[in-house]
Amino acid sequence: MNPQQKYELQNNTWLRRNLELENKNNPSEDKTALIKFLRNSDPPTRKGVVCYRCLKYGHYANNCPTITDPEWDSKVMRKNERKPVRPDGKPSSLSPEKKKQMEIYSLKKSIKVEERRLKSLKQKNSAQLEILNKRLNELCPNPGDFKLEEILNNRVKELLNIDVNKYEPNTSDFHSHL
């Protein structure tokens, strides 16, 4: 085969493939049909599968029977209101000691989360403090007794000691220096 014949054969093959693709049905229709089929077909259920929508065993959330039920409200069921359930479906009875241990564990965990949030808040405040100090030095080279860091530290202390039920913001210190 000479090079000219090879080129013509490749060109013909390429043209044939393109014609086949053009004559073929739209592939996006095939994909949508496949997606619809997969959504409607039930996946194999496992013993330990729990629906996060209704918190029942044996199905996934996309196949939950409560999806089509207009009377069911997803906000009615909350995780903290349900009893602990063993994998075999029977409710477990926790001893008072175990309940206390679980409460202590959850409180320790929430303390760690709050410590991380506080650390993040301190880092953000220190970064903002640096920016404010730079801008303050640009605006007035001799700010006098204006101590922004001290004001911010006092505000952080106020926020840490705040009683949520009796919250009254105290902004007098901050506004008096401005």
C-alpha positions in Angstrom: 0.0 0.0 0.0 1.4 3.3 -1.0 1.0 6.4 1.3 -1.7 7.9 -0.9 -3.9 4.7 -0.4 -3.3 4.7 3.3 -4.4 8.4 3.5 -7.6 7.7 1.5 -8.4 4.7 3.7 -7.9 6.6 6.9 -10.0 9.5 5.5 -12.8 7.2 4.5 -12.8 5.5 7.9 -12.9 8.9 9.6 -15.8 10.0 7.4 -17.7 6.7 8.0 -17.3 7.2 11.8 -18.6 10.7 11.7 -21.6 9.7 9.6 -22.4 6.9 12.0 -22.3 9.3 14.9 -24.5 11.8 13.2 -27.1 9.2 12.3 -27.0 7.7 15.8 -29.6 9.0 18.3 -28.7 11.9 20.5 -26.5 10.4 23.2 -27.8 12.8 25.9 -31.2 11.2 25.5 -29.6 7.8 26.3 -27.9 9.3 29.3 -31.1 10.9 30.7 -33.0 7.6 30.2 -30.2 5.8 32.1 -30.3 8.3 34.9 -34.1 8.0 35.2 -33.9 4.2 35.3 -31.2 4.3 38.0 -33.1 6.8 40.1 -36.3 4.7 39.9 -34.6 1.3 40.5 -34.1 0.4 44.1 -30.4 -0.2 45.1 -29.8 -3.4 47.1 -30.5 -2.7 50.7 -28.2 -3.6 53.5 -29.1 -4.4 57.1 -27.2 -1.4 58.5 -28.4 1.2 56.0 -30.2 4.1 57.8 -32.2 6.7 56.0 -31.1 10.2 57.2 -34.5 11.6 56.3 -36.8 9.4 58.4 -34.1 7.7 60.5 -35.4 4.2 59.7 -33.5 1.1 58.6 -33.5 -0.5 55.2 -33.5 2.2 52.6 -31.6 5.3 51.4 -33.0 8.9 51.6 -33.6 9.0 47.8 -35.9 6.0 48.1 -37.6 7.2 51.3 -41.3 6.6 51.4 -41.8 10.0 53.1 -40.7 11.9 50.0 -44.2 11.4 48.4 -46.1 11.8 51.7 -47.3 15.4 51.9 -48.3 15.0 55.6 -44.8 14.1 56.7 -42.7 17.0 58.0 -38.9 16.5 58.0 -38.5 18.9 60.9 -40.7 16.8 63.2 -38.0 14.2 63.7 -34.8 15.4 65.3 -31.7 13.3 66.1 -31.5 14.4 69.7 -35.1 13.4 70.4 -34.8 9.7 69.4 -33.7 6.9 71.6 -30.4 5.1 70.8 -31.0 2.1 68.6 -28.9 -1.0 68.3 -28.0 -2.3 64.8 -30.6 -5.1 65.2 -33.4 -2.5 65.5 -34.2 -2.9 69.2 -34.0 0.1 71.5 -31.1 0.0 73.9 -31.5 0.8 77.5 -28.6 3.0 78.8 -27.7 3.0 82.4 -27.5 6.3 84.3 -23.7 6.0 84.4 -23.5 5.6 80.7 -25.8 8.5 80.1 -23.6 10.7 82.3 -20.5 9.5 80.4 -22.2 10.3 77.1 -23.2 13.8 78.4 -19.6 14.5 79.7 -18.2 13.3 76.3 -20.5 15.6 74.4 -19.7 18.5 76.7 -16.0 18.0 76.3 -16.4 17.8 72.5 -18.4 21.1 72.5 -15.7 22.7 74.7 -13.1 21.7 72.2 -15.2 23.2 69.3 -15.6 26.4 71.2 -11.9 26.6 72.0 -11.1 26.2 68.3 -13.6 29.0 67.5 -12.1 31.2 70.2 -8.6 30.6 68.8 -9.8 31.5 65.3 -11.5 34.6 66.7 -8.3 35.7 68.4 -6.3 35.2 65.2 -8.8 37.2 63.2 -8.8 39.9 65.8 -5.0 40.1 65.9 -4.9 40.4 62.1 -7.6 43.1 62.1 -5.7 44.8 64.9 -2.5 45.0 62.8 -4.5 46.4 59.9 -6.2 49.0 62.1 -2.9 50.0 63.7 -1.3 50.5 60.3 -4.2 52.7 59.2 -4.2 54.6 62.4 -0.5 55.3 62.1 -1.1 56.5 58.6 -3.9 58.8 59.6 -2.4 60.3 62.8 1.3 59.6 63.6 0.8 60.4 67.3 -2.5 58.8 68.5 -1.8 59.7 72.1 -3.3 57.4 74.7 -5.6 55.6 72.2 -4.9 51.9 72.8 -6.9 49.9 70.3 -5.4 46.5 71.4 -6.6 47.1 75.0 -10.1 48.0 73.9 -10.3 44.9 71.7 -9.0 42.7 74.5 -11.6 44.1 76.9 -14.3 43.5 74.3 -13.2 39.8 73.9 -13.4 39.4 77.6 -16.9 40.9 77.7 -17.9 38.5 75.0 -16.5 35.5 76.8 -18.3 36.4 80.1 -21.6 37.3 78.4 -24.9 35.9 79.8 -27.1 35.1 76.7 -30.3 35.8 78.5 -29.2 39.2 79.9 -27.3 40.5 76.9 -26.9 44.2 76.8 -24.1 45.4 74.5 -21.6 47.7 76.2 -20.1 49.9 73.5 -19.4 53.0 75.6 -15.6 52.3 75.9 -15.2 51.8 72.2 -17.2 54.9 71.2 -15.6 57.1 73.8 -12.2 56.7 72.1 -13.5 57.4 68.6 
